[in-house]
């Protein structure tokens, strides 16, 4: 039985038939989540006989890193994790002046079909488990611990739609929140969704005040349906209504992500439509110049167009930020590294 990814209660329950004292379970959890142990034999403060006994029943199976890319400026590291069944997913470490942020994936592939995203090119294979999601952040934490640093924030913005894997995603966030794992506060977590309305409403009632980020990317249903098929199921009015409820329930500002694509959604008209759409919302807009994907004929707008779009929003008193571009030299956009591996037949 693999005990990586178990909560403390689950770990104690698994150990109970072996008459393991509660304090030993605490020690085992510390070794797994805080000290990077890969086996029970590594847990040197446990009696040798107990280690041998438990090793007959339990394993500690972590995903393995099969590719690692470092950006030239040292600010971004992208990892490709392989899981027990051979499926892969990407994780990104981003070093900011205010701390270290980890971007985790929630699915192997994605079925959302967004026209600008590499994650959807090979479709959805499966959901990641709670342990597989948490392992991405825990692995980065192990790496950072070697240099005296830690994971400060987590963004659930990697491959996959997190609200289509709701239980495993929330379970992973609850696990990472525990002091014996990362002790990460929920306010240090941002979850990004393409707009799965039932999931947004469920999350609002979950009692974990994570920051919600909605992938908007277009100010009208016609355009959004063209570049994001999910809009045909959950149109803008429904998404915005759910976002307002989330903000009211959590007292947290909702962020709207808006990928700027040259000649598609980056004009003054679209900026004015977006400002009108968000008027009166407790919200801000995060502008993201598209990270070009080789398989998509979509391009980054000029710097002038980006500045103009932001200026229009600000003239309408919409808070707008421009996301810092990180890792463009190492294919840090969602799904790019995984796709390269798949296309190479590896």
HELIX and SHEET records of a PDB file:
HELIX    1   1 UNK A    8  UNK A   16  1                                   9    
HELIX    2   2 UNK A   22  UNK A   33  1                                  12    
HELIX    3   3 UNK A   40  UNK A   42  5                                   3    
HELIX    4   4 UNK A   48  UNK A   55  1                                   8    
HELIX    5   5 UNK A  118  UNK A  120  5                                   3    
HELIX    6   6 UNK A  130  UNK A  145  1                                  16    
HELIX    7   7 UNK A  162  UNK A  164  5                                   3    
HELIX    8   8 UNK A  166  UNK A  177  1                                  12    
HELIX    9   9 UNK A  186  UNK A  188  5                                   3    
HELIX   10  10 UNK A  197  UNK A  204  1                                   8    
HELIX   11  11 UNK A  221  UNK A  227  1                                   7    
HELIX   12  12 UNK A  229  UNK A  232  5                                   4    
HELIX   13  13 UNK A  236  UNK A  250  1                                  15    
HELIX   14  14 UNK A  268  UNK A  278  1                                  11    
HELIX   15  15 UNK A  303  UNK A  315  1                                  13    
HELIX   16  16 UNK A  328  UNK A  330  5                                   3    
HELIX   17  17 UNK A  336  UNK A  343  1                                   8    
SHEET    1   A10 UNK A  64  UNK A  70  0                                        
SHEET    2   A10 UNK A  76  UNK A  82 -1                                        
SHEET    3   A10 UNK A  88  UNK A  96 -1                                        
SHEET    4   A10 UNK A  99  UNK A 103 -1                                        
SHEET    5   A10 UNK A 153  UNK A 156  1                                        
SHEET    6   A10 UNK A 189  UNK A 193  1                                        
SHEET    7   A10 UNK A 211  UNK A 215  1                                        
SHEET    8   A10 UNK A 254  UNK A 260  1                                        
SHEET    9   A10 UNK A 283  UNK A 289  1                                        
SHEET   10   A10 UNK A 320  UNK A 322  1                                        
SHEET    1   B 2 UNK A 107  UNK A 109  0                                        
SHEET    2   B 2 UNK A 124  UNK A 127 -1                                        
END                                                                             
